[in-house]
Amino acid sequence: MDPQTAAALLDPDVLAVLDSIEYSPSAEMQIQQRLRKQGLSPDVVAAVMTQAQLRIEARAKFGPFADSMLFTRDGLGQATRLPVAAMHAKRIHRGKPQLIADLGCGIGADALAFAGVGAASVYACDSDEVTAALAAYNLRPFDAIAEHARAEDFNLDRADALWLDPARRSGKNADGSAFRLSHPEAFSPRLSWALAAAERVPSVGIKLGPALSHGLVPAGWEAQWTSHMGDVVEVALFRGHAQEREGRAALIMGEEGSLTVTEADLPSAEVEVASIGDYLFEPDGAVIRSGLIQALCAPLGAHRIHESIAYLSGDRPAEGPAAQAVSQYRVEDILPTGIRSLRGALTQRGITQVVVKKRGMDIDPAQVQRQLKLEPAGKGQPSESAVVIFTRVGEQRCAILAREC
Ligand SMILES: C[S@@+](CC[C@H](N)C(=O)[O-])C[C@H]1O[C@@H](n2cnc3c(N)ncnc32)[C@H](O)[C@@H]1O
């Protein structure tokens, strides 16, 4: 969206039209015709329709709040999910700040959480003119301002809490998706600038992509990898009042609440590698990314099956809080990895469909699934499904036949 269209969209009459739309794809043509009859220009009609669609998509991140917000497609894609932003807000408010600066605020998802839960004022800025204008609109009910400005130009002495979520995408692939940048000096603002800025403010959070190398976590900081409803969404670096501990942590946010795994939960010695027991456990991605898998072994009564593969195994099902940190499978058999013998073994057991998973083996699960050519269950026959996990146990390659439980 260009700045002129954004300005037209922000006209109170146009916003009233947008708020009145009950969008559904089947009603699109009808709505467009109605808006044209109301005298809106084709550009403004297109912008209003896009907003109506984006509000529907945004409900996945913002729930009903999406219906009173404005978005750019990129801004929505980069926006923090509301429950995760609420977690950021809890951290950032720990030091009871008076002014929280969110520098590079996007459409304002984190800033909204900061402004919505505490007594502090919020200053937000974005280097993109349209994004900043939409953030200002989204923040309108709160003690917050959002302006079109660069993070690097903000006077850090004004803030007592700082939130940074540097842009990590640039350019477009052929299919229209954005490149993800992996070098922290290519982020905007740069990670080195963010870390230097952090030295000047008493409470700091910096959101980064979960693939961040552990070597980039500065000494004395906390690095918390977070998964939300099974998706690993970020690593956030915390310092000062926002920090709860030193070192690495994994936060698993699920339907039944949250679980935190920390370096303090790690055993004092490496957990042994042993053969497959009755259950196989696949740790949550946040635990894997934070390198804290071995912290789950004692609570699950589990061991590793390989030095570098992120599966654990044990003889009892996962129970207690640690169960939230794993997907678990009841092991039925260890099968050969060759397609023909595997197919034979599955057919013999009456299995009609499988989910193929892999870790530590160079196979394409979708291709294996096709190659297995399992016959679907006959008419009136129940279909029998199982999970086949290709992995290595010690030096041995195997296909573990299992049921999800
Ligand atoms: C990952 S998004 C922020 C998303 C935001 N935390 C949210 O949840 O909605 C990063 C934003 O930083 C902005 N940006 C990039 N470089 C910047 C800079 N030097 N100063 C200010 N903003 C910048 C981009 O335009 C983009 O909107």
Ligand as a Chemical Component Dictionary entry (heavy atoms), coordinates in Angstrom:
data_LIG
# 
_chem_comp.id                   LIG 
_chem_comp.type                 NON-POLYMER 
_chem_comp.pdbx_formal_charge   0 
_chem_comp.three_letter_code    LIG 
# 
loop_
_chem_comp_atom.comp_id 
_chem_comp_atom.atom_id 
_chem_comp_atom.alt_atom_id 
_chem_comp_atom.type_symbol 
_chem_comp_atom.charge 
_chem_comp_atom.model_Cartn_x 
_chem_comp_atom.model_Cartn_y 
_chem_comp_atom.model_Cartn_z 
_chem_comp_atom.pdbx_ordinal 
LIG C1  C1  C 0  9.640  -7.916 12.587 1  
LIG S1  S1  S 1  8.846  -6.390 12.287 2  
LIG C2  C2  C 0  8.212  -5.935 13.862 3  
LIG C3  C3  C 0  6.959  -6.658 14.217 4  
LIG C4  C4  C 0  6.348  -6.200 15.515 5  
LIG N1  N1  N 0  7.136  -6.552 16.661 6  
LIG C5  C5  C 0  4.954  -6.776 15.689 7  
LIG O1  O1  O 0  4.788  -7.722 16.480 8  
LIG O2  O2  O -1 4.036  -6.291 15.011 9  
LIG C6  C6  C 0  10.211 -5.326 12.056 10 
LIG C7  C7  C 0  9.829  -3.918 11.635 11 
LIG O3  O3  O 0  11.014 -3.107 11.744 12 
LIG C8  C8  C 0  10.945 -2.105 10.760 13 
LIG N2  N2  N 0  12.328 -1.602 10.597 14 
LIG C9  C9  C 0  13.346 -2.128 9.892  15 
LIG N3  N3  N 0  14.454 -1.401 10.071 16 
LIG C10 C10 C 0  14.138 -0.398 10.922 17 
LIG C11 C11 C 0  14.857 0.676  11.496 18 
LIG N4  N4  N 0  16.147 0.853  11.217 19 
LIG N5  N5  N 0  14.193 1.510  12.328 20 
LIG C12 C12 C 0  12.887 1.357  12.586 21 
LIG N6  N6  N 0  12.157 0.360  12.062 22 
LIG C13 C13 C 0  12.766 -0.513 11.259 23 
LIG C14 C14 C 0  10.349 -2.786 9.550  24 
LIG O4  O4  O 0  9.743  -1.829 8.694  25 
LIG C15 C15 C 0  9.348  -3.760 10.217 26 
LIG O5  O5  O 0  8.067  -3.204 10.222 27 
# 
loop_
_chem_comp_bond.comp_id 
_chem_comp_bond.atom_id_1 
_chem_comp_bond.atom_id_2 
_chem_comp_bond.value_order 
_chem_comp_bond.pdbx_ordinal 
LIG C1  S1  SING 1  
LIG S1  C2  SING 2  
LIG S1  C6  SING 3  
LIG C2  C3  SING 4  
LIG C3  C4  SING 5  
LIG C4  N1  SING 6  
LIG C4  C5  SING 7  
LIG C5  O1  DOUB 8  
LIG C5  O2  SING 9  
LIG C6  C7  SING 10 
LIG C7  O3  SING 11 
LIG C7  C15 SING 12 
LIG O3  C8  SING 13 
LIG C8  N2  SING 14 
LIG C8  C14 SING 15 
LIG N2  C9  SING 16 
LIG N2  C13 SING 17 
LIG C9  N3  DOUB 18 
LIG N3  C10 SING 19 
LIG C10 C11 SING 20 
LIG C10 C13 DOUB 21 
LIG C11 N4  SING 22 
LIG C11 N5  DOUB 23 
LIG N5  C12 SING 24 
LIG C12 N6  DOUB 25 
LIG N6  C13 SING 26 
LIG C14 O4  SING 27 
LIG C14 C15 SING 28 
LIG C15 O5  SING 29 
# 
